[in-house]
Amino acid sequence: MKLKKVVALSTTVIVAMGLLAGCAGKKNSSEVLNIYNVGDYIDESLIEKFEKETGIDVVYETYDTNEAMYQKIKSGSSNYDLIFPSDYMVEKMNKEGMLQEIDYNNIPNYKNIADEFKNLSYDPENKHSVPYLWGTFGILYNKDMVDDKVDSWNILWDEKYKGNIMMLDSVRDSMGISLKRLGYSMNSEDSKQINEAKDQLIKQKPLVAAYGNDDLKDRLVGGEAAMGIVYSGDALTLTKENDYLAYAIPKEGTNKWFDAMAIPTTAENKKEAEQFINFMLDAENAKTNVEYIGYSTPNKAALDMLPDEYKNSPIFNPSKEIIEKSEVFKDLNKDVLKEYDEAWIQIKSE
């Protein structure tokens, strides 16, 4: 977990040097590719490999959240050529005309993407994004501290674990858990259902030790809580490294998320961006990337090359039954999002 912070800091320093030189995120040469990605979300040796193979210089910068990336692109203050938005953000940016259509003539390795990861709800015609990685979130728990079966979101409301439960500091994720537990859609637009989910989170709050994000993983490893919400890639790494930790995707289903590669309309080096997408879809490169990051891959050719420990892992490769019960977050309209935000403010202020 500390590695991510170190990598992010190092990237920030590199970017700062570039900015002082007046070029970071702003180079216009056909020999340059400006990439904007989430921190520690690529094996950076692949960037070096791409530069050596193509002669293209990569300017690589990172962001923390989809929303921060969206605001940067929306402001027009950057010339990024390639971004890595999540499913709902692809949908949102496409609605607002912020993404270019992809020329698949330049991406022959698209053939490696499994059919089940094409024509997805957030980009039904595959015009504006290419799948990068995917996963779920679920409950990471300490087997020495939890003696009940962890197979339902209900355990997060069990008073037996008061002060030992950690939740994500994220409105869509935490509200999504509460909605799913109640038998509703994670994308509910029904005010009554949203309020019911909110009331359940308020009821749960006295049991919660903390709301957090990356810090939750460190605390779970350190035995500071019995259970918490983590993403599947982190769960795969943490359960490998710590025998006392286990991961469960509740039977009610969860969020099935996708991250993608996309090209903003402001990009000045579209051909180079498509070259990089094609490079990342190469089976060997995709395999290398997956082994570094730990999240599931939509790349069938890469999946076939991965060791059995990945292919046979219920974390990396959840059952069909779980997947069928899970949902992709949608870009909700502004009025509904306002209801979610107001609910979250009320939960946090109680």
N, C-alpha and C positions, 0 to 999 in steps of 0.2 A: 504493500500500500504506500510505503514511503517512496518507492521507486517512481510512482506516478507524480508525486510532488516534486521530486528532483528533476525528472524529465521536463515537467511543465516549467520549472524555474529556469532550467537550461535553455529551453526554447524561448522563453521570455527574454533572456539575456541576448540570445542570437538575434531575435527580432528587433530588440532595442538597438543593437549595433547597426542593423540594416536601416532602421528608421533614421539614425543619425547620419547615415550615408545618403539618406533621401530616396531610398529605393524599395523598402519592404512593402510588399503588397501592391506595388505601383509600377513594376517593370512592365514594359510593353513589347519587348523584343520577342520575336518568334522563337528565340532560344531560351525563353524563360516560362516557367509554369508556376503560378501563384496558388498554393493550396491552403485551405482553411479547414482544420479538422479539430475534433475534440482532443483534449490532452491525452497523451499516451494511448492513442487509438490506432496505431500502426506500428509494425516492426520497421524502425527507421533505417535498418540496413537495406530494406527494399527501395527506399528513396535513393540511396547511394547507388544501388544496382541499376535503377532506372536512369539515373544521370549518366552512368558509365556506358550503358547500352545505347542511349539516344543522343547524348551530347547536350541535352536540355538541362539548364540549371533550375532547380526547384527552390522556390522561396516558401518555406513551410511555417505557418503560424497556427496557434491553437486558441480555442474558446472553451468556456465551461458549460454553457447550456445552449440549446436550440434557440432560445429567445435572444440571447446575447448575439449569436450569429445573425439571426434575422434582423435585429436592429442595425447591426453594422452594414449588412448588405442593403437594407432599406434606406439607410442614410445617404447612400451614394458616395461614401467617403473611402471606398476601397475598390480595387480591381481584381478581386479574387476570381480565379478561373475554375476552381473545383471546390465544392463544399460537400459536407457529409451530414445532411439533415435526416432526422427521424421521420417516420411515416406521416404523422399528422402535420409536420412542418413542410414536407414535400407537397402535401395537399394544399396547405395554406399558401405557400409561396407560388404554387402553380395557379391557384385562383386569382392571385394578385399580379400575374404576368411577370413573375420574377425569375422564371427558369426557361432556358432554351430547350428546344427539341434536340434530342440526341441523334446523331447520324450513325446508325449501326453498321454502315459500310466500313467505318473506321474501327469497329469493335468486333472482329470475328470471334473472339473468345467468349462472346455472349452465349455461344452455344453451350458453354459449360454450366450456365445457370439452369437449375432444375425447373421443369415446367410449373411445379407447384408454387414457385416464387415469382412467377410472371403474372401479369394482369391482376395485380392486387388492388384492393379497394382504393388505396390512396393515389394510385397511378394506373388506372385500369387499362390503358393502351400502351403502357411502358414507354411513353414518349419523352418523359422528363426526368427519369431516374433509373439507376441500375442498382439492384440489391448489393449491399456490402456485407453486412452481418445481421444476425437476428438472435433473439433470445426471449427469455421470460423474466419475471421476478417472482420470488416466493419467500418462504420462511427458512432462514438459516438458524439452527438451534444447537444448543450445547447439550449433548446427550447425558452429561453428568448432572445437569440441572433440570432436565425435562424428562419426566418418567411417564408422560402420557403419549399416546399416538398422535403424531402431528400430521393430520390429513385434511384439516379444515381451517378456514379463516377464523372459526369460532374460538380457537385456542388463544387468539390475541385479545379476547374479551374474558378470559378465565381469571377470576380474582385470585386464584392460587398463585399466579405469577405476577402479582402486583409489584411494581417497581423493577421488574425484570423483562419488560417488553420495550422494544425500540421500533419506532415507526419512521417512515420516510417523511422528510420535511418537503412534501410535494403535494399540491392540491389534487392533481389528477390521479396520482398513484394511490394516495391514502383514501381519497373519496372513492376511487375505483374499487379498492379492497372492500370498503364498507358496502358499496352498492352490490358487488358480486356476492358478498356474504348474505345479503338480503334477497338474493335471487333476481336482481335487476341487472340491466346492462351497464357496463362501465362507461358507456356513452349516453346514459340516460339524459333525456331532455325534459323529463317530467318533474315539475317543481315539487310535487308531493314526495316523489322518490328521493330527490336531491335533499330535501329537508329531513327525511327519515334517515338517510345515510349520515347526514350531519349530526343529528341527535344521537345516533349510535356512537359516533366518534367522540362526542362530548361525554357520553356515558363511559367510554373507554379511557378517557384522558387520565383519571386518577391512577390507572394501572400502568401508564406509560412512563418509563424512566427518562426518555428523551426522544425528540424528533431530530433527525439528522440525515446526512447523506454519506459521503465517503468515510466520515469519522465513525459511523456505526460499525464498519467492518473491523476497525482496530479495537473497538470496545468489545465486540463479540469474541474476537481472538483472545483478548485479555481476560475473558471471563467476567466482564462487568455487567453482563445481562444474560438472561437465559435464551432469548430469541430476538430476532429482528428481521427486517425486510432487506434483501439484497438481490442484485441482478444475477442471472444464471452464470455468466462468465466469471464473476467474482466468486460465486459459490463453488464452481468447479475448482478454482485455484485454492480456495480456503479449505475445502474438505480434503483436498490432496495433501495439503501441508499440515493439517491439524486433525488428528484422528477423532478427537472428541466433538467435532462439528459435523452436522448433517444438514441436508437441504431437502425441503419438501415443497412440491407444487400442490396447493389445496385442491380437493376434489371438485370444488365449485368452479374451478378454472381461474385463469389469471390474465394478465396483459401479455399478448404475444406482440412483441415490438420488432420493427425492422429499421435499420439504418441504411441509408442509400448514398450513392454518389450522384451528384447533380451539378449542372453548369449554370451559373447565374446569367441573366440576360446582359449584365454589365461585363462579362468575361471578354477579354481581348485575345485570348489564346485558346480558342475552342478546340482546334485540331490537336494541340498538345494535351489538353484535358482529356480528350477521347483516347489519345495514345496511352495516357496514364491509366485510365479505366481499363483499357484492353490489357495492359501490363498486369494490373491487379487481378484480372480474371484468369490469367494464366494459371493452370492447375498447381504447378509447383510454387508459384509466388503466393497464391491464395492459401495453400497448405502452410507455408512458412508463417504467414500472417496469423492464421488461426492458432497455430501452436504458440505464438507469442502472446496473443490477446486472450484466448480461451473461450470466446463466444462462438455460437453455432454459425455454420456457413451455408449459404444458398448454392454454393458452387459444388455441383455433383461430382465433377472430376476431382476436385480437391478432397471432398469427403471420402471418395473411394481410396485415396492414398493415405488417409490418416490412420494412426494406430487404432486397434480395437478398443483401447481404453476410452477413446472419444466416441466412436460409433456405438458402443454398447452402454454408454453412460446415459441414465435417464435425465441427467441435468443437461447434458449437451444435446441429447436427442430424445426429447419427451415423447411419451406414448401418443398414439393417434387420438385416444380417448381424451387426454388432457388438452391437446391442441384444438380439438373440435369444440371444447367448452371455453376456450380462451378467445379473447377479442383484441383487435387492433384499435388503438385509440384513434378517434376521428377528430377532425378540426371542427369543433362546435361553433355555432354562431355566437356573435358577440353578446347577445342578451343572455344566453345560457351560460357562457363563460363567466359573465358577471355574477350570476347566481352561485356558481361554484366558488368564485373568489370571495363573495360575501359570506358564504358558508364557512370557508376556511378561516377567514378573519375571526368569525365568531368562535370557531373551535379553538383557535390559538389564544384567544383573549379570555376564555373561560378559566 
